[in-house]
Amino acid sequence: MKVTDHIAKANGDTQFSFEILPPLKGQNITSIFDSIDPLMEFNPPFIDVTYHREEYVYKERENGLLEKQVVRKRPGTVGICAAIQNKYNVDAIPHILCGGFSKEDTENFLIDLGFLGIDNVMALRGDPVKSETYFTPEKDGHNYASDLVSQIAALNEGRYLDDEILNQSKTDFCIGVAGYPEKHMEAPSLDSDIYFLKKKIKKGATYVVTQMFFDNARYFAFVDKCRAEGITVPIIPGLKPIATKKQLNLIPHRFSVELPDDLVMAVVKCEDNDAVRQVGIEWCVQQSKELIEAGVPILHYYSMGKSDNIKAIASHVF
Ligand SMILES: Cc1cc2nc3c(=O)[nH]c(=O)nc-3n(C[C@H](O)[C@H](O)[C@H](O)COP(=O)(O)OP(=O)(O)OC[C@H]3O[C@@H](n4cnc5c(N)ncnc54)[C@H](O)[C@@H]3O)c2cc1C
């Protein structure tokens, strides 16, 4: 079932959903099931599975020279989605990127998803590869998520890359895209970022999931701005509980978001990460309650494969 149908069916009730990431190559799927099992009691209508593109690593050869290798440390997005749908009978939403995909790769990826009965996708540009500053599209790939949305929407109308393909059967994907209450790190302004967000929706996206934020006022202001610009689709808030002291520096750096002073000081005063985890849970519970009060359709949690704090939050909230 599509995300938009889940929202319609809930009749205004806020639902619980979360995102997981595939395990590192070499691990089996048990770790995924172990992180999902404790959260199933909160009846998620869907679970997102992130996509991780290739990275460059340098390995030392016997002669002392460094060899550049291309590796994908977390493959398995599509397989995990299929396993989730099969085991839990819950919709799984694979993330799909511009980065690392040619248009042909994208089309074939979407065909696989269609055959597996997956009818939601989260369309993203992806970050630059770690060793580069700027995003570079794949040869014959997409520059921006809006172009990727266009390709998915075209396939939904039965338009394949090769128009001589016979029996051009239509896919039926509900397309989600990313939104940034504190603006995307590369965007020159929040207004320009919202301008391009609107473009993604015009091309066929039907819902937005936000980057994590720690101050609800940022989310409410973002939604107001989007509505003023004529964006009417659901804007699902993404939440992440702080769990370690290190994240005080890591999260702003990695995701270009600010942490409120009250939260920062509460974490700074913690003696150890157990205490930080508790602060993170309490903060996130407060955020969640206020967002529910405001009538958000879904609370979407970034679990990062760790379900214990998400379970603690959901137990207070749902
Ligand atoms: C909910 C969520 C889930 C995510 N999941 C993943 C994941 O699974 N895997 C992963 O690798 N990353 C993931 N990301 C990170 C995401 O890939 C990065 O934030 C990436 O840098 C931008 O992706 P986007 O889809 O927002 O890009 P876009 O919408 O293409 O925007 C990228 C930048 O370009 C600007 N822009 C857009 N269109 C144009 C245009 N036509 N001309 C000029 N500028 C333009 C935008 O303002 C923005 O600054 C996720 C992010 C979020 C919020």
The ligand as a MOL file (V3000), in Angstrom:
LIG
                    3D

  0  0  0     0  0            999 V3000
M  V30 BEGIN CTAB
M  V30 COUNTS 53 58 0 0 0
M  V30 BEGIN ATOM
M  V30 1 C 14.7210 11.5130 4.6110 0
M  V30 2 C 16.1000 11.3760 4.0270 0
M  V30 3 C 16.5630 10.1280 3.6240 0
M  V30 4 C 17.8500 9.9910 3.0700 0
M  V30 5 N 18.2970 8.7400 2.6940 0
M  V30 6 C 19.5000 8.6030 2.1120 0
M  V30 7 C 19.9670 7.3270 1.6630 0
M  V30 8 O 19.2920 6.3120 1.7980 0
M  V30 9 N 21.1810 7.2630 1.0790 0
M  V30 10 C 21.9680 8.3670 0.8960 0
M  V30 11 O 23.0710 8.2330 0.3610 0
M  V30 12 N 21.5660 9.5870 1.3110 0
M  V30 13 C 20.3590 9.7320 1.9090 0
M  V30 14 N 19.9340 10.9720 2.3200 0
M  V30 15 C 20.8310 12.1250 2.1570 0
M  V30 16 C 20.6440 12.8410 0.7890 0
M  V30 17 O 21.0020 11.9640 -0.2500 0
M  V30 18 C 21.5440 14.0700 0.7940 0
M  V30 19 O 21.0600 15.0180 1.6970 0
M  V30 20 C 21.8290 14.6980 -0.5660 0
M  V30 21 O 22.9400 15.5740 -0.4120 0
M  V30 22 C 20.6840 15.4980 -1.1650 0
M  V30 23 O 19.6720 14.6820 -1.6070 0
M  V30 24 P 18.2780 15.3010 -2.1280 0
M  V30 25 O 17.5060 14.1800 -2.6500 0
M  V30 26 O 17.7010 16.1610 -1.1040 0
M  V30 27 O 18.8410 16.1980 -3.3590 0
M  V30 28 P 18.1720 17.2920 -4.2730 0
M  V30 29 O 16.7450 17.4520 -4.0290 0
M  V30 30 O 18.6280 16.9920 -5.6620 0
M  V30 31 O 18.8910 18.6260 -3.7680 0
M  V30 32 C 20.3140 18.6880 -3.6290 0
M  V30 33 C 20.7500 20.1360 -3.5960 0
M  V30 34 O 20.6120 20.7210 -4.8990 0
M  V30 35 C 19.7080 21.8230 -4.8860 0
M  V30 36 N 18.9320 21.6750 -6.1200 0
M  V30 37 C 17.9490 20.7940 -6.3730 0
M  V30 38 N 17.5530 20.8950 -7.6540 0
M  V30 39 C 18.3150 21.8490 -8.2420 0
M  V30 40 C 18.4240 22.4020 -9.5360 0
M  V30 41 N 17.6280 21.9950 -10.5280 0
M  V30 42 N 19.3630 23.3680 -9.7660 0
M  V30 43 C 20.1670 23.8120 -8.7750 0
M  V30 44 N 20.1240 23.3090 -7.5040 0
M  V30 45 C 19.2180 22.3440 -7.2530 0
M  V30 46 C 18.8950 21.6950 -3.6120 0
M  V30 47 O 18.4570 22.9370 -3.1270 0
M  V30 48 C 19.9210 21.0390 -2.6750 0
M  V30 49 O 20.7890 21.9940 -2.1370 0
M  V30 50 C 18.6700 11.1380 2.9100 0
M  V30 51 C 18.2040 12.3970 3.3270 0
M  V30 52 C 16.9410 12.5260 3.8880 0
M  V30 53 C 16.4600 13.8790 4.3510 0
M  V30 END ATOM
M  V30 BEGIN BOND
M  V30 1 1 1 2
M  V30 2 1 2 3
M  V30 3 2 2 52
M  V30 4 2 3 4
M  V30 5 1 4 5
M  V30 6 1 4 50
M  V30 7 2 5 6
M  V30 8 1 6 7
M  V30 9 1 6 13
M  V30 10 2 7 8
M  V30 11 1 7 9
M  V30 12 1 9 10
M  V30 13 2 10 11
M  V30 14 1 10 12
M  V30 15 2 12 13
M  V30 16 1 13 14
M  V30 17 1 14 15
M  V30 18 1 14 50
M  V30 19 1 15 16
M  V30 20 1 16 17
M  V30 21 1 16 18
M  V30 22 1 18 19
M  V30 23 1 18 20
M  V30 24 1 20 21
M  V30 25 1 20 22
M  V30 26 1 22 23
M  V30 27 1 23 24
M  V30 28 2 24 25
M  V30 29 1 24 26
M  V30 30 1 24 27
M  V30 31 1 27 28
M  V30 32 2 28 29
M  V30 33 1 28 30
M  V30 34 1 28 31
M  V30 35 1 31 32
M  V30 36 1 32 33
M  V30 37 1 33 34
M  V30 38 1 33 48
M  V30 39 1 34 35
M  V30 40 1 35 36
M  V30 41 1 35 46
M  V30 42 1 36 37
M  V30 43 1 36 45
M  V30 44 2 37 38
M  V30 45 1 38 39
M  V30 46 1 39 40
M  V30 47 2 39 45
M  V30 48 1 40 41
M  V30 49 2 40 42
M  V30 50 1 42 43
M  V30 51 2 43 44
M  V30 52 1 44 45
M  V30 53 1 46 47
M  V30 54 1 46 48
M  V30 55 1 48 49
M  V30 56 2 50 51
M  V30 57 1 51 52
M  V30 58 1 52 53
M  V30 END BOND
M  V30 END CTAB
M  END
